């Protein structure tokens, strides 16, 4: 759960996220599987199923999209493959 710029809440699900890291990567491919995305005028916009804007990120000089997300609540699942060869 995140706060949008208009202070309303939005939920981003099923993407990789590591809490407490200085920076995290969110895969554009993973976002595309669940959300509508529009890339125009050197920016990326991500919309939810109600067509409400969730994220807006400008294209940086390094050709990445940098966003600051105000995380309200995070939920992560632990993966354990110790028994696998």
C-alpha positions, 0 to 999 in steps of 0.5 A: 500500500502506498500514498499517491501524490494526492494522498489517496492510497493505492496498492501495488501487488505482485512485484519484487520489493525489498523493505529497508533497502536504500533503493529498490527495483520494480520491474516494468514487465511485472507492472505490465502484467497487472497495470496499464502503463503509458510512456509519453513525453519522457515519462512513465505513467502507471494506472490501476484497474479504475484508470487512476494514476498510481505512479508517474516517473520521469525518464532520467539521464541514465534512461531509468524511471526514478520514483519515490514511493511512500510505502504505508504497508508492505507484505513480503513472502519468504522463499526457502529452497534449502531442501532443493538440490 
